[in-house]
Amino acid sequence: MTIVKVRSEKYGEGTVDVANWCNPGIFLLDLVDTIGDTWPVYKDDFLKRKR
């Protein structure tokens, strides 16, 4: 498994599986935070940028 580090104002820092991040058919990601807790997050929440 390959992971990518992500950062969000709403969720903080964490990691997600690259295969899920790249798959356009997947809308929910399992975010793993820095202490190892996991929860589902909508991928769009990471892709939206504050302007």
C-alpha positions as CSV (number, residue, x, y, z in Angstrom):
1,M,0.0,0.0,0.0
2,T,1.2,3.5,-0.9
3,I,0.0,6.4,1.1
4,V,-0.2,10.2,0.6
5,K,-0.1,12.8,3.3
6,V,-3.0,15.2,3.3
7,R,-3.8,18.4,5.2
8,S,-7.1,20.1,5.7
9,E,-8.2,23.0,7.9
10,K,-11.2,20.9,8.9
11,Y,-9.5,17.6,9.6
12,G,-5.9,18.4,10.2
13,E,-3.1,16.3,8.9
14,G,-3.4,12.6,8.0
15,T,-2.7,10.0,5.4
16,V,-4.9,8.2,2.8
17,D,-4.3,5.3,0.4
18,V,-3.0,6.6,-3.0
19,A,-5.1,4.0,-4.9
20,N,-8.3,5.4,-3.4
21,W,-7.2,9.0,-3.8
22,C,-6.6,8.5,-7.6
23,N,-9.7,6.5,-8.3
24,P,-12.4,8.8,-9.7
25,G,-15.1,6.4,-8.6
26,I,-14.3,6.7,-4.9
27,F,-15.9,9.5,-3.0
28,L,-15.1,8.5,0.6
29,L,-11.5,8.2,1.9
30,D,-10.4,6.5,5.1
31,L,-8.3,9.3,6.8
32,V,-5.7,8.1,9.3
33,D,-4.6,10.9,11.6
34,T,-1.3,11.2,13.3
35,I,-2.2,9.1,16.3
36,G,-3.7,6.3,14.2
37,D,-7.4,7.0,14.5
38,T,-9.4,6.5,11.2
39,W,-12.6,7.9,9.9
40,P,-14.3,8.4,6.5
41,V,-14.0,11.8,4.8
42,Y,-15.4,12.9,1.5
43,K,-12.6,13.3,-1.0
44,D,-14.1,16.7,-2.2
45,D,-13.4,18.1,1.3
46,F,-9.7,17.9,0.5
47,L,-9.9,19.0,-3.1
48,K,-11.8,22.3,-2.4
49,R,-9.4,25.2,-1.9
50,K,-10.1,28.3,0.1
51,R,-9.9,31.3,-2.2
